[in-house]
Amino acid sequence: MELVIGCVGKPSAGKSTFFNAVTDGKAKVGNFPFTTIEPNEGITYYMTTCPCAAKGKSAVCQPRYGKCDGGVRHVPVKLLDVAGLIPGASEGAGLGNKFLDDLRHAHVLMHIIDVSGRTNEKGEETVGYDPINDADWLNAEIHSWIYNNLWKRWGSIARRHQATKSSLSNTFVGQMSGYGASPSLINTMLDRMALKDPLDLTKWGDEEVHKLVDEFLAIRFPTILVLNKADQGENTDANIEKVAEKYGSDRCFVSSAAAECFLRAAAKQQFIRYEPGSMFYSTLEDGNDDDADKDAPPLKPVDKKIAKRLERISDMVLFRYGSTGVRAAINAAVELSNTVVAYPVKSLKNFTTDASNGKGGSVFGDAVMVRRGTTIRELAYRVSQFIGANFAYAEGEDGRRLAEDEPIVHSNLIVKFTTTIASSATAAASSSGDKDNKKAAGAKASKSKCTRAKGGCTFKASRSSTQQSVWARDGATDGSTPLLCATTPKAPVTNMRPPPKASALNGCVLMSVPINTPLGDRMYTPLCTATYTLPSSSTLMPSA
């Protein structure tokens, strides 16, 4: 899954400051782990114990994304800055529907609240405002948005449910999929409400629909409260206690995003040594810079103005709360989303991820975030379509075979996948030093002919088989970009993406896989057919 944390809050609550305090503007972004990063999105990090520490591999741990610092893994997470939150948003106030539409993309919400009580519900300066009101009306706005959309159509929804004899699950999935509801989420909601088929929805009134929306929100939009500006205002302590008493201390996290931003800026300018989220920092005057990274620039002297600000942050934030609170809030949000981290490897001996770099692979290179309960086979697809489609079996770190439908319950799962066929990258690596194999492959390839035809390309060979199918992919050697899978000639093709032009098939790799191998859910007319009978590990490079 691509976990998205929605960062919400009224104007002047410190939401933008919090966003800047926890996001990394220089984060490495590519097709993995994130598909796109929009202007209102940023990359933050979930901090968790990396298995490299227990395996004695901390010195050689090499994450492809994020980092590992002394056995603490920083796993990239997407943070969405949701703008336009003010009372009345469900009725169009502020950015209205834009704000509510942005929420659909989030899996868990972080509500940034000005706990100092110095801004009212619209973000205007005031004195003595009760911040518990902010916590109340966020839920009320989202509730109103969904309830109003359902209730104005409830008559037709209920009548159609009765007329079609639809299941409750199908009816509510159809009505709530626009809010990011999956069938499993709807089934969980129905179980919690003890609702079972058959049920006559025409007898429901507004009270039942309100209860339905309440239960849906609790599952779909779990929310933590970030009590920001904890170092400001005379009534801050009392406000923190009041909010925590009503919503639970496990959902409330005291923070000072402004303090975190200042500490990060001071560290960047070489005035202090500071690890984000830590309780401590050090200055040149402290005289304990000997343990710093050898490549780190020397610290600069701290002037009186900076020293005074640092002293205030120490007294009002770090010593009082143990940290600025921003990292604890991010971690809590990820854990509330019911997400766990898995580590796919290719070797259970040295825990390397791949061997494509020619140096034996990176140790614990990948950390994959999945929803708790995700099956082993689903994790295989999350790692790559190739591994999922050609899944043979999986092994845990103790060598035990894992059933493909076994759910992932605990975090830090180390798993090795074995596929029915070798990827093109593995095949290329295994034959890179074998000249005889290269010649043999070249000889086979030279006997194959790729004949251009209108609408596609047909590969010819001397023998045919109804027991084999052929996967055609482009010339990339990373094994990650399948083009199509053709079973027998003239059979439907299961595609990963819209069919490429015929010219894109120059130099494609043909790989033998079992018939009916699941590679996706979109069917297309065949672009290529093949009549090869090949060993499961063979590859052919047909000539144009």
PyMOL commands that set and color helices and strands:
alter all, ss='L'
color gray80, all
select helices_A, chain A and resi 15-22+58-60+89-91+97-103+132-151+154-164+168-179+183-193+201-203+206-220+236-247+249-251+257-268+284-286+304-321+326-336+376-383+385-389+424-431+435-447+502-505
alter helices_A, ss='H'
color red, helices_A
select strands_A, chain A and resi 4-8+41-49+67-69+72-81+108-114+223-228+252-254+272-274+281-283+339-345+368-371+391-396+401-402+413-419+449-453+456-460+469-473+482-486+493-495+509-513+522-524+528-529+539-540
alter strands_A, ss='S'
color yellow, strands_A
deselect
rebuild
show_as cartoon
